[in-house]
């Protein structure tokens, strides 16, 4: 009986120590894993909004993430901007692609959002995102409801998710304006 108690006590101690060590490792590794996953998602999105890109470099200014994007033979193609704004339920985080002259959007990708499933989440669907491919950003992008776009800088909002769709338009416009206002920034 004494031997059984010793074995149970030893196994219990090993279990407690092992569990504690695993807990510490998890607490240390979890933020690193999340950061790496976020970076991988951002990198995938850069190549989606700038399909001709072969490489990019980070230009971080004033807590604003700007990626300079290059094509073959190191030719500058434009920029990819990470910017967030308020949606209907919570923040929406976008990656916005811009041509070198900052006057044309090459595309957008939703990096993170908490919008209403089935409604607000439709901002991540191709029919809506596709409207931003090649849209003029000069003058600022505007939105229209219930009719097809009538100008080269207009997108049609999503019925039932107007607030989320308008938020995307606002985020895109804000990010471009923020880039233009960066001190010392030269396109």
N, C-alpha and C positions, 0 to 999 in steps of 0.2 A: 504494500500500500504506500509506503514511504517513497518508493521508487517512482510510482505513478504520479504522486504529487510533485516530485522534483521535475519530471518530464513535462507536466502541465505548466508548472511555474516557468520553466526554461522556455518553452514554446510561447507562452504568453508574453514574456519579456522580449523575446525575439520579434514577435508580432508587433508589439508596441513601438520598439525602436525602429523596426523597418517601416511601419506606418508613418512615424514621425519624420524619418528621413525622406520618404516619398512625398510627404506633404510639403516639406521645405523645398525639395527639388521642383515640385509642381508650382509652388508660389514664385520661385525664381524664373522658371522657364515659360510660364503662361504669358506674361507680357511680351517676351521676346518672340514667341510663336505668333501672337496676335499682330505684332509690328511687322514681322516677315510676311504674314498673309496679306496684310494691308498693302505693303510695298509691292507684292506680286500682283495684286488686283489693280493697283495703280499702273504698273508697268504694262499689263495686258491692255488696260484702257487707253494708254498713250498710243499704242500701236493700232488700236481700233479707231481713234479719232484722227490719227495721222497715218493712214495705211501705207504711204510711200516711205515712211521713216525706217531708217536702219539703226539709228542710235539717238540718244538724247542726253542732255546734261541738266542738272538741277541748278536753278538760280533761285535761291531762297532769300527773299527780301521782306522784312517787316511782317513775319509770320504768314507770308503769302507764298505758296508753292507755285513756281513757274518752271516749266521744263522747256528748254530750247531744243527743238527737234531738227535732226539732220537727215538728209536723204543720201542716195548714192554719191560718191565722190565728195562727201562731206558738205554737200550743198545745203544751206539753211532752208528749211521748209516752212518753219513757223514756230508755234508755241502750243503747249498744253498747260492749261491752268487748272488748279484744284481750288474750288471755291464752294462754300456752303451758304445756305440761307434757310429761312423758315418756310416750311410747307404747311399743309393743313393740320397735320397732327404733330409733326416734329421737324427736326432739321433734315434738309436734303443736301447731300454732298455730291457735287458733279465734277467731272473732268471735261473741260471744254477745249477743243482744238481750234486753233486760229491759223490762217495763212500768215506769211511773213509780214505783209502790210497791215495786219490787224483789222482789215476791213471785211473779211469773209470767214465765217465759221466753217470748219471742216467736219465737225461732228461733235456730239456730246455723248457721254456715258454716265450713268448713275452709279456712283460708288457706294452710297449708303442712303437709306431713307427708312422712314417708319410710317408711310402713308397707308390709307385704308386699303386692305386687300381687295382686289377686284375693281376698285375705282381709282384711287390715287396712285396705286402701283402701276397703272397703265402708262405713266410717264416713262416707264422703262421698256415699253413695247416699241417695236420698230416703226409702226405708222407715225407715232408721235416724234420719236427721236430722229427719224429720217428726214423730217421737215427742216432740221437744223443743218443738214449736210448741204453746204454751198450757199447758205442763206447770207444775205448781206448784213453786216453789223454796222454799217455806216449809211444812213442814220441808225440809231438804236433799233433793236428788234422790238416789234409790237405784236400783239395777239388779236385775233378776231374769233368771234363765236358764231357758229351756225352757218358759216359760209366759207368757201375756199379762200386762201390768201389772195389778195389783190395786188400786193406790192412785193418786191424782192426781199423785203425785210420783215415779212409777216408770217406768223405761224397760226394754225388753227388750234384752239384749245380743245380739250377733251370734254365732251358732254358728261356731266356727273362728276367730273374731277377738275372743274374749272380752276379752283384755288391752287391745286397742286401744279397744274400746267402753267398757270400765270406765275407761280413761284419759280418754276424752271426758267421762264423768260427773264424774270427779274434777276435771278442768280447769274445767268449768262451775261446780261447787260452790266451788272455790278462788277463782275470779274474783269470784263474788258475795260471798263472805266478805271478800275483799280490798277490794272496793268499800265494804262496810259498815264496815270498820275504818279507812278513810282518814281521817286527822285533818282535822277541819273539814268533812267531807262531809255535806251535808244533802240527802236525796232530795226 
